Amino acid sequence: MTKTAKTAICVFLFIASSMAGAQPPLAKQTPASPLFTFETDELWLNLHHFLWVLGRTEAGIRDNTRQSSAVTAAGEAEPALPKLSAEDRAAWTEAVHVYAAGLSRNAALQEPMPTTTRSLASAGDRPTLAGVALDAALIATLERAAPIYRKVWWPTHVAANRAWRSATQALVDRHGAEVVGYVTRAYGAAWPASGYAVHVSCYANAGSAYSSGVTGMIVAPSRSEFTAGLYGLEAIVHEAMHQWDGQTFRAMRAAAPDVRIPSDLSHALIFYTSGVAVRRVEPTFVPVADAFDIWSLGLSGSTLPTSRLKPLLVEIWQPWLDGRGTRDEALAALVARASAVSQP
């Protein structure tokens, strides 16, 4: 054996012995299952949302946010229309009319929107909607519009979806475990072993993400300031937390059985907790409710501004997030105080 070979063996044995029993660095451990999975190429879902938002614009419906995606959608659609053939322009205009008179008059979480959205997501990027359980007239409208959408807008939309997925997945890989661990501990909830699926659509709900308890479906827009950068991570964690709305209400009711629970308290709790969770991993982060003054709006059907609840969350819920007291004590006090400031 040459001297060089002996040296190489010694180096190998030294490295192997020094690593025996050592654990690999945490950052290189592969999780057993993903926290989120992303669907970006669902053409029918994206076409449906694009027409829904354009239909809301045509119907003159203003959404209760600081920025509506309808403005961006209309601004994108209108310059392309003169470039279409007369036949295609007529077909596309009619599709928007159909939505404006029908589905666009329903909110994203108001039936039949949730079940329609779920059915179209299941269709993926298939050529037609054959076999999909939807109203025949709606299927006909979508199938007439689909070739136009594929040619004109879909290439840009799917590229935006994939870019958003890549950026958001990087944030999930970096911060997801810590953020999810924080919110599950705060809520006493279990994250599903398979994670949550996020359906990415270029346009979605008034510029922001949304989720349906009816279908268990999370939808996130790929080109919105409400889901850009770390807001994207906050948004998908926020919507995942909505899947716990039922158990959250039951926990509130058990903690304060004789007190009226304000309709917007659970939603305010999610905004606050998900924002704090992301700010813990990036101290310079400003949660979306603060950055876009969501607190001044009415949420979940409430006619009162949510700003009345934020001081209570800071005073009562934050100590529990910091590890003081119990969740049930915090919920009982929070429900009692929130009810008192929500009386007409």
N, C-alpha and C positions, 0 to 999 in steps of 0.2 A: 504494500500500500504506500502510495506516495505521501510526502509530507503535506501537500495541499489537500489531499483527500482526507487525511487524519484531522486536519484543522477544521474542515467543513463538517465532519461528523461530530467533533467536539462542540462546535457552535450550535449544531442542531440539538444535541442532547442537552446543552445548557438551557436553550430556549424552551424546550419541551418540559424540562424539570421545573423551571421557574413558573411555567404556566399551569402546571398540574394543580387542579383544584381551584384555579382562578375562575371568576365569573366574567363573561364577555361584557363589554361596556353596555350600559343600559340603552344608549342611543341606537345600538345595532341590533337589539332584540326585535324580532318580528312578532307582532301581536298575533294571537291565535285566530282572531277574526277581525274584520274591519269595523271601525266605528261608524263609518258611512260608506255607502257605495253610490256612484253617480251614473245616471243615465243621461247621455247628451244627444243621442242621435234619433230621438223619437219625433219624426217628422210630423205625424198627425197631431200630436200634443202641441207642438210649436205652432202649427198652422191654426189650430183651434184657439190658442191664446192670442195670436196675432189678430185674428178676425174678431175675437171677443173684445179686445182693447180698442180696435178700430171702430167696432160697432158702438161701444160706449161713447166714443168721441162723436160719432154721427148722431147718436141719441141725445147728446148734450148732458151726459151724466158726468158729474165731477166727483172724484174719489176723495175721501177724507184723509189726505196725506199732504205733506209739504211739496211733493213733486209727483205728478201722475205720469206713468209710463205711456199713457195715451198720447201725450204731446210728442214724445219721441217716436212712437209708432206711426202716427199720422205724418210727421215730418219725414220719416223714412219712406212711407208708402207713396205719398202724393207725387214726388218728383219722378217716380218710375212709371206712373200710369200713362203719361203721354207717349212713352216708348213702346207700349204694348200695341198689338194689333187691335183693331176695333172689336173683334170677337172676344179676345182675351180681356180687354178692358171692360166690356159689358159683363162678362162672366164674373170677374173679380168684384166689380161694383155691386152686382147682384148679391154675391156672397156676403159682402159687408152689410148690405141692406137686410138680409135675412137675419144676421146676428143682431143688428141694431133693433129689429122688431121683436126678437126672441131672446136668445140666451144672454145677450149683452145687458139685458134689463135685470138679470139676476146677478147678485154678488158672487164672487168666486166660491164662497162656502154655502151658497143657497141653492138647494136642489132646483132643477136637475143638473146644475153645473158639476158638483163633485163626482157623481156617477158617470156623467159624460166624459169628464176629464180622465177618470180611471180607465174607462173603456178605450179611449183614444190612445192613452199611454201604452196599453197592452198591444195596440196595433203596430207599435214601433215604427219602422220605415218600410213596411210592406207596400206593394204597388197599389192595392185597393183596400177597401174596408169590408170586403166580402166576409161574412160570418161574424161581424162585430154587432153586438146587440144594441143598436141605436135606432132612433126614428129614421125611417126610410128617406124622408125629405131632407133631414140633416145630412145623411150619408151622401145623397145626391149633390147637395150643395158643396160639401167638402171635396168630393171626388172631382167635381168640375173645377174647383179652385186649386187643387193640389198640383197639377202640371204647371200652372202659372207660378205658384209659390216655389216649386222645385227649381224652376229656371231663374227666377228673378231674385228672391230673397233668401231662400234656404241656404245656399252656399255661405253667405255672410253669417247667418244665424247659427249654423252648426259650428262654424269656425269660432264664433264668440263663445258658444257653449263649451267647446273643448278647451279653449284657453282659460275660461273661468274654472272649469273642473281642475285643470292642472295647477292653477294658482291656489285654489282652495284645498286641494288634496295636500299640497305642500304644507299648508298651515295646520291641517289636521294631523299630518305626520309629526309636525314639530310640537304642537300644543294640545292636540286633541285629547290625549289621555289625561292630562292634568285638568283641563277644562271640564271634561265629562266626569271625572272623579269628583270634582268640586260640586257640580250641580246634582249628581246622584246622591251624594252624601247629604246635601242641604235638603233634598226632597224625600230622602229615604226611599228612593226609587231604584229599580234595576234596569240596567241597559240591556237590550236584547242581544243574545249571543251572535246573531247575524248582523247586528248593526241596524241602522236606518237607511233606507233607500231615498236618495234625493233625485227628483226628476228635474233636469235643467231645461228651462225654456227661455228663449231670448226675451220674451215678455211674460209677465205673470200677473200679480195682483197689485195694481196701482203702484208699480215700481218695486215692490218688496216681495219677499217670500211669503208663502202661506202653507197651511196644512189642513187636512180634513180629517176630523175624527170619524166621519162616516166611512171613509175609505182607508184611513191610516196612511195617507199619501202626502209627502212633502214636495212642494214645487218651489224652485228658486230661479229668479231671473238672472241671466248672465251679463246683462248690460244695464246695470242700475247702480247709482251711487249708494243705495241702501244695502247692497250686497258686494261692494267692492272691497278688496283687501280683507282686513280683519273683520269688517262688517259681515262678510260672507260666512266666516266661522261663527260669529255671534248669531247670525240669522238661522243657520241650520241647527245649531244647538237650541236656540229659542223654539224653533218649530218642533224639534224632537221633544222638548219639554211639554208642548201642547198635547202630546200623546198621553200625558199623565193627568190631563184635566179632570177626568172622572175621579181618580184616586185623590187628587188634591182637594177637590170639593168635599169628598167624604171625610178627609182628614180635618178640614176646616169645620165641617158640621159636627164631627165628634169632639173637637176641641172646644167649640162654642155652640152647643146644641140649641140654645134659646135665642140666638142672635141672628138677625138678618144679614146674609152675606152679600155685599155689593156685587153687582154683575161683573164689574171690571177689576175686582181685586185680584183674581187669579192671573189675569193677563198682565196687570201691573207687576205682580210678583215675578212673573217670567222675565219681563223687560229688565227689571232691576237685577235679578239673580244672574241671568245670562250675561248682562253687561259687566257686572262685577267679576264674574268668572274669567272673562277674556281680559279684563284690565289687570287681573292678578298675574297673568303671564306676560303682559306687555303694559308696564305702568303708565306709558304715555297715551294709551288708548282712551278715547272718549266714547263711551257707549252710545249706541244709535239713538236711544231715547233722549239723551242729553244733546247729542250733536244736531239732531233734527227737531228738537223741541216736541217730541212725541207726547211729553207730559201735559202739554196744553190741550191735547185732543181728548175727545171722549172715546173710550174703547169698549168693545164688546157690548154695544147697544146702550151704554150709559150716556146720558145727556150732560153729565158733569165732567169737568176737566180732570184728568188723571193726576194733575199736579197736587190735588188735595191729599193724595195717598203717598206721594214720594217721601215727605218728612216722616211719616209713620214707618215706612220701610227702613229708612236710615236709623230711626230711633229704636225700633222693635225687632225688625228682621235681621239687620246687620249684626247685632250682638250674637245671634244664633249662628250666622255665617262664620263669625269669628270663633265659634266654639264655646260660647257661654250659654248656659241654660239648656232647655230642651226644645225640640221643634214644636211639640204640642203646646208648651207654655207660650212660645212666640206666636203661634197661630191663633191661640185663644185671645191674646192681648191685641193682636193685629186685627182680627175680625171685629172685636168689640169697638176698638177705636175707629176703624174704617166705617163701620156701620153708623157711628155717631156723627161722622162728618159727611155722611151720604144721605141724611134725612132731608126730605123736601122742606 
